[in-house]
Amino acid sequence: MQIRINNQIRATELRVIDADGTNLGQITTKEALEIAQRQELDLIEISPLANPPVAKIMNYGKFMYELNKKAKKAKAGAKATETKSIQVKVGTGDADLALKAKQASLWLKEGHRIKVELFLKGRTKYMDENFLKERLDRVLHLITEQYKIAEALKKVPKGLMLTIEREIKK
């Protein structure tokens, strides 16, 4: 977003806020520029889409510093999500499935996406598809955290795969 200052402002009338935060009301751009020059400050267009646009009289360097500070704070607060992976085979035992489901529940609680893969090799690739889906569902039923399917079940070169993520309660 391009921030317009001083003579770059195109609007004929502006709603102007003074350096100390007082609202000067709706005045022409020329008058606002004169006030800013008298105070040896800049006229910065804060909200160009408002009707009339809102401008503030302040130091441009200070304004940019505060804008960057807000952006850094927002970026620091954002938490990156990863796609974790769980791989299961047709013959995986119940104890191992429970362990993998427990790990998946933990990852879901942290907010990560999980790729659940049913790894097929050799003759298992040609087994009945309903049987294979049931094998994948065994893991999903053991997951304790609420989840939703982000990417539906699909065939991949190594077998079957689906992606789940935490369901956000409204």
Helices and strands as residue ranges (DSSP letters): G 6-8, E 13-17, E 23-28, H 29-38, E 42-47, E 54-58, H 60-77, E 83-89, H 94-110, E 113-119, G 122-126, H 129-142, E 147-156, E 159-166
